[in-house]
Amino acid sequence: MDVLPKAHLHLHFTGSMRVGTVRDLAAKHGIRLPDALLTDWPPRLAKATDERGWFRFQRLYDAARACVRGEDDMRRIVREAAEDDAAEGSRWLEIQVDPTSYAPFVGGITPALEIVLDEARAVSAAGEVGVGVVVAASRMRHPLEARTLARLAARHAGSDPGDVVGFGLSNDERRGAIADFAPAFRIARRAGLGLVPHGGELLGAQSVMETLEHLDPDRIGHGVRSVEDPQVLDAVAESGVALEVCPGSNVALGVYADRQDVPLRRILDAGVVVALGADDPLLFGSRLADQYATARILGCSDAELAELARGSIAASRAPEDVRAAALRDIDGWLSEPPPMPVDPPS
């Protein structure tokens, strides 16, 4: 699957790190990592649909994030994420970052975002993949902070590599009322940004419906549990909203017991546009190409894999020249696809 051209639209900044990188940064800053990021990697996560499971996931994520302590560290993460994506056939990456997490080490949220944007611009110019940035607010913090981030994102909005291309909402979707974040999303919409909140992973179909109704998104991160209500699934399809489906994440977090249970086929059969994503490879142990290999295990043909790749391009904010080249090369891949592995990495 490494040679199938595609876009990667669901990748978190800290969670994109190579496990070797987080270990290097921990050693550099004298930080002790949990065993789950050392000898027991990838972590065996408890079921995150309950509070204890989510706490374990969040604790590990926070431990990794604590290792990112300055400009050099941040630039390394962007650069390596782009390299890893390019190696897996990605032509366009939208990496999601909450700059408040790194602001204390670089002088504020504006410098934190500008470092990420500057490195995204540099790696896009030098490499094989273009990188846009999604600024994400957290549901764990007050909605007024989301408005501050939306205004910051709006100041850097654009459509070229190294620009802010979207605005998201992440973290535990059981926290906060989705409607309270609508003003922040209106700010982002007025700036021309793509609206890409999370919803419908830890909570069921109603979470997806509320996201549609209150935030008017272009894409929804995850959204897989829309299948639990046929009317909601139909509403997603009719809206034209794309779902960023992350099978490895769904299984690792216990949303589904096995990758065979991930309802990718039902979502596709409903006519929903899907962009596969890796979410947090550092914690889930699988990257973008693994998600496409899982789609094969779920019964997707070569033509359907190509359609998934096209969906990722269509749902992206990639520049027109990147889109056109990727779509042309997807057609080329489909005319002579390479043999697929029988079973992808878990």
Disulfide bonds with the S-S distance in Angstrom:
none
